[in-house]
Amino acid sequence: MIKTIKNLIEDLLEDLTYEATMSADIGDVYDFKTFILKSDVKFRFRILAVILGQKKFNQLLGIKE
Protein backbone atom coordinates (compact mmCIF):
# COMPACT_ATOMS: atom_id res chain seq x y z
CA MET A 1 0.00 0.00 0.00
CA ILE A 2 2.80 2.42 0.88
CA LYS A 3 4.52 1.60 -2.40
CA THR A 4 1.29 2.34 -4.27
CA ILE A 5 0.96 5.74 -2.60
CA LYS A 6 4.61 6.50 -3.34
CA ASN A 7 4.08 5.59 -7.01
CA LEU A 8 0.97 7.77 -7.14
CA ILE A 9 2.87 10.75 -5.74
CA GLU A 10 5.74 10.20 -8.18
CA ASP A 11 3.27 10.06 -11.08
CA LEU A 12 1.60 13.28 -9.93
CA LEU A 13 4.96 15.04 -9.71
CA GLU A 14 5.89 13.84 -13.19
CA ASP A 15 2.55 15.06 -14.54
CA LEU A 16 2.98 18.42 -12.80
CA THR A 17 6.47 18.81 -14.24
CA TYR A 18 5.20 17.98 -17.72
CA GLU A 19 2.25 20.39 -17.48
CA ALA A 20 4.40 23.21 -16.12
CA THR A 21 7.02 22.67 -18.81
CA MET A 22 4.37 22.68 -21.53
CA SER A 23 2.86 25.85 -20.08
CA ALA A 24 6.27 27.48 -20.19
CA ASP A 25 6.79 26.43 -23.81
CA ILE A 26 3.34 27.39 -25.06
CA GLY A 27 1.93 30.11 -22.89
CA ASP A 28 4.80 32.17 -21.53
CA VAL A 29 4.25 30.83 -18.01
CA TYR A 30 7.73 30.86 -16.55
CA ASP A 31 7.27 31.26 -12.82
CA PHE A 32 5.33 29.88 -9.89
CA LYS A 33 2.85 32.75 -9.48
CA THR A 34 1.98 32.90 -13.17
CA PHE A 35 1.51 29.13 -13.25
CA ILE A 36 -0.92 29.32 -10.34
CA LEU A 37 -2.86 32.37 -11.50
CA LYS A 38 -2.83 32.39 -15.30
CA SER A 39 -2.00 29.00 -16.75
CA ASP A 40 -4.55 26.83 -18.52
CA VAL A 41 -3.63 23.63 -16.66
CA LYS A 42 -6.09 21.54 -14.70
CA PHE A 43 -7.02 22.78 -11.26
CA ARG A 44 -5.44 19.76 -9.53
CA PHE A 45 -2.01 20.74 -10.84
CA ARG A 46 -2.42 24.25 -9.51
CA ILE A 47 -3.37 22.88 -6.09
CA LEU A 48 -0.43 20.47 -6.15
CA ALA A 49 1.93 23.32 -7.00
CA VAL A 50 0.57 25.36 -4.08
CA ILE A 51 1.00 22.40 -1.74
CA LEU A 52 4.58 21.87 -2.89
CA GLY A 53 5.46 25.52 -2.64
CA GLN A 54 7.50 27.79 -4.84
CA LYS A 55 10.91 26.36 -3.96
CA LYS A 56 10.01 22.74 -4.77
CA PHE A 57 8.08 23.80 -7.88
CA ASN A 58 11.14 25.64 -9.19
CA GLN A 59 13.33 22.63 -8.41
CA LEU A 60 11.05 20.40 -10.48
CA LEU A 61 11.47 22.75 -13.43
CA GLY A 62 15.19 23.23 -12.91
CA ILE A 63 14.82 26.93 -12.11
CA LYS A 64 17.52 28.31 -9.85
CA GLU A 65 16.55 31.05 -7.45
PyMOL commands that set and color helices and strands:
alter all, ss='L'
color gray80, all
select helices_A, chain A and resi 2-27+32-38+43-52+54-61
alter helices_A, ss='H'
color red, helices_A
deselect
rebuild
show_as cartoon
